[in-house]
Amino acid sequence: MAEHAEPAEQAEPAAHAEQAEHPAYPVGLRLTGRRVVVLGGGQVAQRRLPALIAAGADIVLVSPEATPSVEAMAAAGEIGWERRTYAEGDLADTWYALIATSDAEANARASAEAERTRTWCVRSDDAGAATAWTPATGRSEGVTVAVLTGRDPRRSAAVRDAIVEGLRDGSLAAPHHRTRTPGVALVGGGPGDPDLITVRGRRLLAEADVVIADRLGPRDLLDELPPHVEVIDAAKIPYGRFMAQEAINNALIEHARAGKAVVRLKGGDPFVFGRGMEEAEALAAEGIACTVVPGISSSISVPGAVGIPVTHRGVAHEFTVVSGHVAPDDERSLVDWESLAKLRGTLVVLMGVDKIGAIAQTLVAHGKSPDTPVALVQEGTTASQRRVDATLATVAETVRAEDVRPPAVIVIGDVVTVGPRKP
């Protein structure tokens, strides 16, 4: 009872063209706690089941076999599974049925039962014989977009994608008609390429009244903001007798109290050497709502952009990320460099360009081989990205000779030599 590889849940065969004279009536089914039967455990079921599970339906799968993903849903208790072929009466007391098997005769019998029992029924093999069609569906922040174009499911998907993308990136204006709660979003902007910010982060930027941006945030995103948005460079906030971080905290609090939607745009992830928790704590102390939007950390993405995996089978089973903004012999350092020197995995150093000589010497002094490969990736994922390779023995001189400057991610370990080298 396997299923067709290329279902046509929305396409209409010519044999049923007469049913297409009237458009389908769009409706949203509320299936929470209601019985739904899925016939066939193949790829169509695998694609459709997550949404039915999310809708809270009481799902029964009838199929002698299923894909590993569908099996996992059954094992987790998300669906019930009867390991057999379809039998008359399976659709009793059923609100909605998905028929997705490769047994044409069984599909026809199940479809006939659905008609008799007045059960809305989708068929993957013959949409024209079904009583319901599955639209191309997408979601963005609580909005469900469902598109039907009759005989052209690919167009449905294209229209769906265009609408959802527009909602996510803010190019399609759809304001919330409700009272907005002032607050702050700590948004991780990713490593630098504006396309690597998360969908949620980009949407919040599009809705912001005020953006307080770090120097390492994705600057190109600021050009996309509407003219009314106030953009504040965090490095240029006057702080007088305050520490710079305190001044930033105060600016966040001030604008949020003024009823503004504030985005604190940070590079990478807010909680990876980004002082995001300090800002979240300051906002919480003032009773100001704070949303944290994780970002893609440069510690992983920048090495990946130049072809370096931070872990690799048979080479490195772990990776460690450390801050290099203070030297190993600095009393403020919290890094156990002696222990790091004994690890066999990958060491990723952020903010360590000007201290890399001292870091390399310390690692070698504690037993790391001087021949350990090192890669420095400057301005990773941006148009100015460049990679410079060295070893622990040569890295200090290489940084000087090649004029490597921050921001740069430093990767130490055998993974540096894995795979094709990218510039």
C-alpha positions as CSV (number, residue, x, y, z in Angstrom):
1,M,0.0,0.0,0.0
2,A,2.8,2.3,-0.9
3,E,2.1,5.8,-2.1
4,H,2.7,7.7,-5.4
5,A,6.1,9.5,-5.4
6,E,4.6,12.5,-7.1
7,P,1.1,13.2,-5.7
8,A,-1.4,15.5,-7.4
9,E,-3.6,16.5,-4.5
10,Q,-4.5,19.7,-6.2
11,A,-4.2,19.0,-9.9
12,E,-7.4,18.1,-11.7
13,P,-7.4,15.3,-14.3
14,A,-9.2,16.0,-17.5
15,A,-11.7,13.2,-16.8
16,H,-13.1,15.3,-14.0
17,A,-12.8,18.7,-15.7
18,E,-16.6,19.1,-15.4
19,Q,-16.2,19.4,-11.6
20,A,-13.9,22.4,-12.1
21,E,-16.7,24.7,-13.4
22,H,-17.2,26.1,-9.9
23,P,-14.3,27.2,-7.8
24,A,-13.5,25.4,-4.5
25,Y,-14.9,27.0,-1.4
26,P,-12.0,27.9,0.9
27,V,-12.4,27.0,4.6
28,G,-10.2,26.5,7.6
29,L,-10.8,23.1,9.4
30,R,-10.6,23.1,13.2
31,L,-9.6,19.5,13.8
32,T,-8.5,19.6,17.5
33,G,-9.6,16.3,19.1
34,R,-11.4,15.2,15.9
35,R,-10.8,11.9,14.2
36,V,-8.7,12.1,11.0
37,V,-7.8,9.0,9.0
38,V,-4.7,8.8,6.8
39,L,-4.4,5.9,4.3
40,G,-0.9,5.3,3.2
41,G,2.3,5.9,5.1
42,G,4.6,7.2,2.4
43,Q,5.9,10.6,1.3
44,V,2.5,12.3,1.1
45,A,1.7,11.3,4.6
46,Q,5.1,12.3,5.8
47,R,4.5,15.8,4.3
48,R,0.9,16.2,5.5
49,L,1.0,14.7,9.0
50,P,3.0,17.4,10.8
51,A,0.3,20.0,10.0
52,L,-2.4,17.6,11.1
53,I,-0.5,16.9,14.3
54,A,0.0,20.7,14.9
55,A,-3.8,21.1,14.4
56,G,-4.4,18.8,17.3
57,A,-6.2,16.1,15.3
58,D,-6.8,12.6,16.6
59,I,-4.9,10.9,13.8
60,V,-5.2,7.2,12.8
61,L,-2.8,6.0,10.1
62,V,-3.9,2.9,8.2
63,S,-1.0,1.4,6.3
64,P,1.0,-1.8,6.4
65,E,4.3,0.1,6.2
66,A,5.5,3.7,6.6
67,T,8.6,5.9,6.0
68,P,11.0,6.1,8.9
69,S,9.8,9.7,9.6
70,V,6.2,8.5,9.8
71,E,7.2,5.6,12.0
72,A,8.9,8.1,14.4
73,M,5.7,10.0,14.7
74,A,3.8,6.8,15.6
75,A,6.6,5.8,18.1
76,A,6.4,9.2,19.7
77,G,2.6,8.8,20.2
78,E,1.7,11.7,17.9
79,I,-0.4,9.4,15.7
80,G,-2.1,6.0,16.0
81,W,-0.9,3.4,13.5
82,E,-2.9,0.3,12.3
83,R,-0.5,-1.8,10.3
84,R,-2.8,-3.1,7.6
85,T,-4.5,-2.2,4.4
86,Y,-7.7,-0.2,4.1
87,A,-10.9,-2.0,5.2
88,E,-14.6,-0.9,4.8
89,G,-15.6,1.1,7.9
90,D,-12.3,2.7,8.5
91,L,-13.8,6.2,7.9
92,A,-16.6,5.8,10.4
93,D,-17.0,8.8,12.7
94,T,-14.2,10.5,10.7
95,W,-14.1,14.2,10.0
96,Y,-11.4,14.4,7.5
97,A,-9.6,11.7,5.4
98,L,-6.4,11.7,3.4
99,I,-6.2,8.9,0.9
100,A,-2.6,8.5,-0.3
101,T,-1.9,4.9,-1.4
102,S,-0.8,3.4,-4.7
103,D,-3.7,0.8,-4.6
104,A,-6.1,2.4,-7.0
105,E,-8.9,0.0,-6.1
106,A,-8.5,0.7,-2.4
107,N,-8.4,4.4,-3.0
108,A,-11.7,4.2,-4.9
109,R,-13.4,2.2,-2.2
110,A,-12.2,4.5,0.5
111,S,-13.3,7.5,-1.5
112,A,-16.8,6.0,-2.0
113,E,-17.0,5.4,1.8
114,A,-16.1,9.0,2.4
115,E,-18.8,10.1,0.0
116,R,-21.4,8.0,1.8
117,T,-20.4,9.1,5.2
118,R,-20.0,12.7,4.2
119,T,-16.4,12.8,5.2
120,W,-14.3,15.5,3.5
121,C,-11.7,13.5,1.6
122,V,-8.4,14.4,-0.2
123,R,-6.9,12.0,-2.7
124,S,-3.3,12.1,-3.8
125,D,-3.9,10.0,-6.9
126,D,-7.1,11.6,-8.3
127,A,-7.9,15.1,-7.0
128,G,-10.8,15.4,-9.3
129,A,-12.5,12.5,-7.6
130,A,-12.0,14.0,-4.1
131,T,-14.3,16.2,-2.1
132,A,-11.5,18.4,-0.9
133,W,-8.2,19.8,-2.1
134,T,-5.1,20.6,-0.1
135,P,-4.0,24.2,-0.8
136,A,-0.4,25.3,-0.9
137,T,0.1,26.4,2.7
138,G,2.6,28.6,4.5
139,R,2.8,30.3,7.8
140,S,4.3,33.4,9.2
141,E,3.9,34.7,12.8
142,G,0.4,33.3,13.4
143,V,-0.8,33.9,9.8
144,T,-1.7,31.0,7.7
145,V,-1.6,31.5,3.9
146,A,-3.5,28.9,1.8
147,V,-3.6,29.2,-2.0
148,L,-5.7,27.3,-4.5
149,T,-5.4,27.8,-8.3
150,G,-7.3,24.8,-9.5
151,R,-5.3,23.0,-12.2
152,D,-1.9,24.6,-11.4
153,P,-0.4,23.5,-8.1
154,R,3.0,24.9,-9.0
155,R,1.5,28.3,-9.4
156,S,-0.3,27.9,-6.1
157,A,3.1,27.1,-4.4
158,A,4.7,30.1,-6.1
159,V,2.0,32.5,-5.0
160,R,2.1,31.0,-1.5
161,D,5.9,31.5,-1.3
162,A,5.7,35.1,-2.6
163,I,3.1,36.0,0.0
164,V,4.9,34.3,2.9
165,E,8.2,35.8,2.0
166,G,6.7,39.2,1.8
167,L,5.2,38.9,5.2
168,R,8.4,37.6,6.7
169,D,10.8,40.3,5.2
170,G,8.3,43.1,5.6
171,S,8.0,43.9,1.9
172,L,4.3,43.0,2.1
173,A,2.7,45.4,4.6
174,A,0.3,43.6,6.9
175,P,0.2,45.6,10.2
176,H,-1.3,44.0,13.3
177,H,-4.5,45.8,14.2
178,R,-4.1,45.6,17.9
179,T,-2.5,47.6,20.7
180,R,1.2,47.1,20.5
181,T,3.1,46.4,23.7
182,P,6.3,48.5,23.9
183,G,9.3,46.3,24.2
184,V,12.8,45.4,22.9
185,A,13.9,42.6,20.7
186,L,17.5,41.4,21.0
187,V,18.1,40.2,17.5
188,G,21.2,38.2,16.4
189,G,22.0,39.5,13.0
190,G,24.3,36.6,12.0
191,P,27.9,36.8,10.8
192,G,27.6,39.6,8.3
193,D,25.8,38.5,5.2
194,P,22.4,40.1,5.4
195,D,20.8,36.9,4.0
196,L,21.9,35.0,7.1
197,I,19.7,36.8,9.6
198,T,16.8,34.7,10.7
199,V,13.4,35.2,9.2
200,R,12.0,36.3,12.6
201,G,14.9,38.8,13.0
202,R,14.2,40.3,9.6
203,R,10.5,40.7,10.3
204,L,11.1,42.4,13.6
205,L,13.5,44.8,11.9
206,A,10.8,45.6,9.4
207,E,8.4,46.5,12.2
208,A,10.8,48.5,14.3
209,D,10.6,52.2,15.3
210,V,14.1,52.3,16.6
211,V,17.1,50.2,15.8
212,I,20.2,50.3,18.0
213,A,22.9,48.6,16.0
214,D,26.4,47.2,16.8
215,R,29.3,47.8,14.5
216,L,29.5,44.0,13.7
217,G,25.8,43.8,12.9
218,P,24.8,43.2,9.2
219,R,25.0,46.8,8.0
220,D,23.3,46.2,4.7
221,L,20.0,45.4,6.5
222,L,19.9,49.0,7.7
223,D,19.5,50.3,4.2
224,E,16.3,48.4,3.9
225,L,14.6,50.2,6.8
226,P,11.8,52.7,6.1
227,P,12.8,56.4,6.4
228,H,10.8,56.8,9.7
229,V,13.0,54.3,11.6
230,E,15.5,55.9,13.9
231,V,18.9,54.1,13.5
232,I,21.3,54.5,16.4
233,D,25.0,53.4,16.2
234,A,25.6,51.8,19.6
235,A,29.3,52.8,19.4
236,K,28.3,56.5,19.2
237,I,25.9,56.7,22.1
238,P,27.1,59.4,24.5
239,Y,27.8,57.8,27.8
240,G,29.5,60.5,29.9
241,R,30.1,59.1,33.4
242,F,28.4,55.8,32.4
243,M,30.1,52.8,31.0
244,A,29.2,52.2,27.4
245,Q,27.1,49.1,28.1
246,E,25.2,51.0,30.8
247,A,24.5,53.8,28.2
248,I,23.2,51.2,25.7
249,N,21.0,49.7,28.4
250,N,19.6,53.1,29.2
251,A,18.9,53.9,25.6
252,L,17.0,50.6,25.2
253,I,14.9,51.4,28.3
254,E,14.3,55.0,27.3
255,H,12.9,54.2,23.8
256,A,10.9,51.3,25.0
257,R,9.3,53.4,27.7
258,A,8.4,55.9,25.0
259,G,6.2,53.3,23.4
260,K,8.6,52.4,20.7
261,A,9.3,49.0,19.1
262,V,13.0,48.7,19.6
263,V,15.4,46.3,18.0
264,R,18.9,45.8,19.4
265,L,20.7,44.5,16.3
266,K,23.8,42.5,17.3
267,G,26.3,40.6,15.2
268,G,26.2,36.8,15.4
269,D,24.1,35.5,18.3
270,P,23.2,37.9,21.2
271,F,24.4,35.4,23.8
272,V,27.7,34.4,22.3
273,F,30.1,37.1,23.6
274,G,27.4,39.7,22.8
275,R,26.4,40.9,26.3
276,G,22.9,40.1,25.4
277,M,22.1,38.8,28.8
278,E,23.3,42.0,30.4
279,E,20.8,43.9,28.3
280,A,18.0,41.4,29.0
281,E,18.6,41.7,32.7
282,A,18.6,45.5,32.6
283,L,15.3,45.4,30.7
284,A,13.8,42.9,33.1
285,A,14.7,45.0,36.1
286,E,12.7,47.8,34.6
287,G,9.7,45.6,33.8
288,I,10.2,45.9,30.0
289,A,9.3,43.1,27.8
290,C,12.2,41.5,26.0
291,T,12.3,39.1,23.1
292,V,15.5,37.2,22.3
293,V,16.0,36.2,18.7
294,P,18.9,33.8,18.3
295,G,21.3,34.4,15.5
296,I,23.8,32.3,13.5
297,S,27.0,32.4,15.4
298,S,30.1,33.4,13.5
299,S,32.0,30.7,15.4
300,I,30.4,28.1,13.2
301,S,29.2,30.0,10.1
302,V,32.4,31.8,9.2
303,P,34.6,28.7,9.2
304,G,31.8,27.0,7.2
305,A,31.8,29.8,4.7
306,V,35.5,29.0,3.8
307,G,35.0,25.3,3.7
308,I,36.1,24.5,7.3
309,P,33.9,22.1,9.3
310,V,34.3,22.7,13.0
311,T,33.7,18.9,13.5
312,H,34.5,16.1,11.1
313,R,34.3,12.4,11.4
314,G,37.6,10.9,12.3
315,V,39.2,14.3,12.8
316,A,37.4,16.2,15.5
317,H,34.6,15.1,17.8
318,E,34.3,18.4,19.6
319,F,34.8,22.1,19.2
320,T,35.4,24.8,21.8
321,V,34.6,28.5,21.3
322,V,36.6,31.0,23.4
323,S,37.1,34.7,23.6
324,G,40.5,36.0,22.9
325,H,39.9,39.6,23.8
326,V,42.3,39.3,26.8
327,A,45.7,37.6,26.7
328,P,46.2,34.2,28.4
329,D,48.4,35.8,31.1
330,D,45.9,38.6,31.8
331,E,44.4,38.2,35.3
332,R,41.0,38.9,33.8
333,S,41.1,35.9,31.6
334,L,38.6,33.1,32.5
335,V,39.9,30.6,29.9
336,D,41.8,27.5,31.0
337,W,44.3,27.5,28.2
338,E,46.3,24.6,29.7
339,S,43.3,22.4,29.4
340,L,42.4,23.6,25.9
341,A,45.9,22.7,24.8
342,K,45.2,19.0,25.7
343,L,42.0,18.8,23.7
344,R,42.2,17.0,20.3
345,G,39.2,18.8,18.8
346,T,38.8,22.2,17.2
347,L,39.4,25.5,19.0
348,V,37.6,28.6,17.6
349,V,38.8,31.9,18.9
350,L,36.7,35.1,18.6
351,M,38.0,38.6,19.1
352,G,41.6,37.3,19.2
353,V,43.5,38.8,16.3
354,D,45.7,41.0,18.3
355,K,46.3,38.4,21.0
356,I,46.8,35.4,18.7
357,G,50.6,35.4,19.1
358,A,50.3,35.1,22.9
359,I,47.5,32.5,22.5
360,A,49.6,30.4,20.1
361,Q,52.7,30.5,22.4
362,T,50.5,29.5,25.4
363,L,49.0,26.6,23.6
364,V,52.4,25.3,22.4
365,A,53.9,25.8,25.9
366,H,51.1,23.5,27.3
367,G,51.8,20.7,24.8
368,K,50.0,21.7,21.5
369,S,52.1,20.9,18.5
370,P,53.6,24.0,16.8
371,D,52.5,22.4,13.5
372,T,48.9,22.6,14.4
373,P,47.0,24.2,11.4
374,V,45.5,27.6,11.9
375,A,43.1,29.5,9.7
376,L,42.1,33.2,10.1
377,V,38.9,34.3,8.3
378,Q,38.6,38.0,8.1
379,E,35.1,39.6,7.6
380,G,33.6,36.2,7.0
381,T,30.4,35.8,4.8
382,T,30.8,39.4,3.5
383,A,32.1,40.6,0.1
384,S,35.4,41.3,1.8
385,Q,35.9,37.8,3.2
386,R,39.4,36.4,3.0
387,R,41.1,33.4,4.5
388,V,44.7,33.3,5.7
389,D,46.3,30.0,6.7
390,A,49.2,29.4,9.1
391,T,50.3,27.1,12.0
392,L,50.7,27.8,15.7
393,A,54.4,28.4,15.1
394,T,53.9,30.9,12.3
395,V,50.5,32.6,13.0
396,A,51.9,35.6,14.8
397,E,54.2,36.6,11.9
398,T,51.5,35.7,9.4
399,V,49.0,38.0,10.9
400,R,51.6,40.9,10.7
401,A,52.7,40.0,7.2
402,E,49.2,39.6,5.8
403,D,47.8,42.5,7.8
404,V,44.9,40.5,9.2
405,R,42.5,42.8,11.0
406,P,39.4,42.3,13.1
407,P,36.7,41.1,12.8
408,A,38.2,37.7,12.2
409,V,37.4,34.2,13.3
410,I,40.4,32.0,14.2
411,V,40.2,28.2,13.7
412,I,42.8,26.0,15.3
413,G,43.0,22.3,14.6
414,D,43.2,19.6,12.0
415,V,39.8,20.5,10.5
416,V,41.6,23.4,8.8
417,T,43.1,21.0,6.3
418,V,39.8,19.1,5.6
419,G,38.1,19.5,2.3
420,P,38.8,22.0,-0.6
421,R,40.2,25.3,0.5
422,K,38.0,28.3,-0.1
423,P,39.3,31.9,-0.1
